[in-house]
């Protein structure tokens, strides 16, 4: 995306939305909505799909992940067992080796960083600027390590610790949720007249724990999708903590689940005994919007808008 108007030009601004595995080809069009005119007037915005993703010879494992999406983040089963997680990991590794084994050795962060430098060279630029989110911060750090003299202005937002990639990084998510969840509890409590989840953060937390326990016992069927169990709610809530702008959506999701689990007994094997279809339809829309079902990257697209103020402030100050 060419800079907005003629005048002094700084160069090119590459970007990556995170993941790993997030498509960045159309990220410039989303960033253009939130970036300041100072940035848009001086940079050509460059998007690309990292190798193995989207239009860059995508890796496929031949799996229907929407039917197993509660296993994507490996929460244990309600009884603490991890047998399903182990089986899912083994099956996934075997399927990926079968379908994309010839590509996988070459789909690395270092090679993606080398691809970024090829983009720079192809455009005839002496240096590149870069904006990376989440995993994109790790990619940016690797690029600077490989090509220390070719980085201009670099913004790394929501940084990944390179020393923790990847298993140890994921283990920090529990502490991150524990630190951040009180903000969502307070938001809902202050709006109890709207969401009816509890008048204090402690009451809202008890409501959340009750919903988790109910879904652990008996998941909800989602029209056109997988069942929604306690781990799905845990995962949706974790995603919903990324931005304050997600809080209304998360509170509404909890509210809809509360309405569903307080209704008739759910029997996922017997369609004649369903939850109120209207509640399930609303629940399905909310789940899709929070990223727990439907497109696995929906939250990133929304995040570029909801988090726009944070990103705009950061980019105006650092670019």
N, C-alpha and C positions, 0 to 999 in steps of 0.2 A: 504494500500500500504506500504510494508515494506521499511525500510530505504535503501538508495541506496547502502551502502557498510558497511562492518564490521568496528568496531571501537567504540569509546566512544558513548554511547547512552543516550539521554536525556529523552525519553519517547514517549508518544503518542500525536499527534496533531489532535484534532477534529476541524471541521469547519462547518460553515453554511453560505450560500450565500445570505440570506435575504428573503424578502417577505413582510409579513409572507406568507408562502406557497411555498417557493422555495425548489426544490429538491436538496439535498446535497449528494446523494449517490455517484455520480461520480465526485464530486468536487475535491477530491484528484488528479485525473488524470489531471484535468485542472490546479490545483495549481502546479503540478510537472513541468509544462512547465515554470513557472515564478518564482518559489522559488529558492533561492540561494542554492549552494551545501552545505553550512554550515548547512542549515535547513534540506535538504534532507538526509544528511549523519547521522543525529542525531535523527530524529523523524520518527516514523511510522505514516503515514497519514491515518486518519480514517474519512470516509464519512458516512452519514446516512440520511435517509429521516425522517424529524420530523413527529410525529404522526399526522395522518390525511392527509398525503401527499405521493404521489407516491406509493412506496411499503410498506408503513406503514399504512395499513388499510385506504385507502384514503377516505376522505369525498367527496361526490358528491351531487350536488343540481339539477341535471337533466336539466341544462340550456344550451342553445346554446349561449355562451357569445360572440362568434365572430360576431353574428348578432346584438349584443348590446354593442360592445366594447367601443363605444363613451360614454357610460353611466358609465363605470367602475370607472372613475374619474369624480365626479359629477359636471362638469361644467354646468352652467345654459344654457338654450336654447338661441338662438340669441336675443330673445325679453326679456331676463331676467327671464323667467318663470322657475319654478322648478317642475312643475306638473309631467313631465316624470321621473324626478329623484326620486320623492317620490313614484310613482307607481312602478318603478324598484326596489327600496329598499324594499317595502312591498312584492312584488312578489318574490324577491330573498329570503327574510327571510322565507316566507311561503314554498317555494320550498325546501330550505335547511332543514327546520324542517320536511317536509314530507319525504325526501329521506335519511337524516342522523341525524334525531333528537335524536336517541339513542346514537350516538357517540359524538355529539357536546359538551355536558357538560364536556367531558373528554379531549377535544382537547384544551389545554391551554399551555401558555408559561411555567408556573411552572411545569406542568407535563412533558413537553418536556425536561426541565432542569433535572428533576428526571430521565428521560430516559437516558440522557447523563451520569449521574452518574452510572446508571446500566451498561452502556457500559464500563465505567472505571473499575467498579468492575469485570465484566465478563472477562476483559482482564488481571486482576490481577495487575493493576497499582495503586500505592498509590495516584497519582495525575494525572491530565490531563492538557495539554496545549490546547489553543483554539485560532482560528482565526475566527472572525465574521464580516460580512459586513452588513451595514444597519440594518434591523430588527435583524440580527444575533448579533449585539452589545447589543441589549436589552436582547436577550436570554442569552448571556454571562454574563451580569450584574445580571440577575436573578439567574443564576447558582451560581455565587460567593456569592450572598446573602443567598442562601439556603445551600451552602456547602463551607463556607469561608476558610476551611483548605485544600481543595482538588484541588485548582487551582495552576498551576505552572506558565508558561509564557502565558499571555493573551494579544492578540492584538484585539482591537475593532476599526474598520475602518468605517468612515462615521456614526458617532454615532447618535443613536436615544435618545432623551431626555426622560428618564423614567417618568418624571413628566408630559409629554404631551401626553402620549399614550392614545388613538390613534387619536381621532378627532382633538385635538388641534395640534398634530404633522402635520396632513395633512394641517391644516390651515397655517402652515409656508411655504408650498410649493410656495405660491404666491410670498412671499418676496424672496424666494430662486431663483425663475425664474427671478424676476426683477433684482436681484444682478448679476446673471450669464449670462443672455441673452446678455448684451453688449459685452462679450468676443466672442460669436458666430457672432454677427453683425460685429465686427472688423475683424474677420477672413475672412468673406465673402467679406467685402469691400476691403481688401488688395489683394484679388484674383478676382477682378471684371472681369478681362480679361478671367477668366475661367468660372465663374458662372453667370455673367451678372445680378447680383441682386442689384447693386448700388455701386458707387465709394466711398461712405462714410458710416459710421455706421448709420447715420440718413437716408440716402437713402435706405439702406438695411432694416431698420425698417419700412419704408413706404411700401416697397415691401411686407414685411411679413404681415403688417396690411391689405394690399390690398388683399393678398391671403386668409387671414382669412375671410374677408368680402365676397369675392366671394364664398368661400366654405360654409359660413353660408347661403348665398342666395340659392345656388344650389350645393349640394354635388356631388362628382365624383363617378361613379360606378367603383368598383375594380373587375377585373376578378376573379371569384371564391371566392369572399369575400364580405364583407359588403360595403356600400357606405362610402366614405371618406369625412367627413364634417369638418367644422371649428374646432369643439372640438377635432376631431381626429388629426388635425394638431397641435393644442395646446398641446395635450398629447404627440404626437411624438416628438415635439420640447423639451418638458420638459425632456423626457428620453434622448434625444440627447445632453443635457447639462451635463450629468454625467461625461464624459471624453472628454478631448481635442481631443482624437483620433476619436471621433464620428463626429467632425465638418465637415470633407469633405463629409461624408454621408448625414448629415443634409442639407448642402448647395446644394448638388445634388438633394435631395428630394424637396427642395423649387424650384429649377430650373425646375424640371420636372412638378411640380404643376403649375408653372407659364406658362409653355408651354401648359399645358392642359386647363387651364382656359382662356387662350388668344385665343384658337381655336374656333371651332364651339360651339354654344350653347349646353350645356349638358342637355339632357332630359332622366333622369334615368328611366322613365316609358315607353320610346319608343326606342327600340333597333336599330331602323333604323336611329337614329340621334345620333351616339356615338361620343365620343372623339377619336382621332387617336388611334387605337388599339396598335400601337407600343409604344406610350407614356404611355398608361395605363399599358402595360406589364412591362415596366421599372419601373413605379411608384409602381406597385405591389411588385416587387422585393425589392425596396428600403424600402417600408413600412414594409415588413416582416423583413428586416434586422434591422430596428430601433426598432422593437418590438411592433409596433402599431397594427399589424395583424399577423396571423399565430400563432406561439408559443408565449404565453404570457411571457415566460421566456427567449426568444431568446437574449434579450439585456444583461441578466446576463451572458450567455455563452460567448457572444462576449466581455463583459466587463472584464472577467477574462483574456482575451488576450490583449484587447486594453489598459486596465489599468495595464498591467503587470509591467511596469516600476515603477509606483507608489507603487504597492503592493510589488515588489521585494525590493525597498528601505526600506519600512516600516518593512518588515519581517526580512531583514538582520540586521537592527538596533535594533529591539525589541525582537526577539527570540534569 
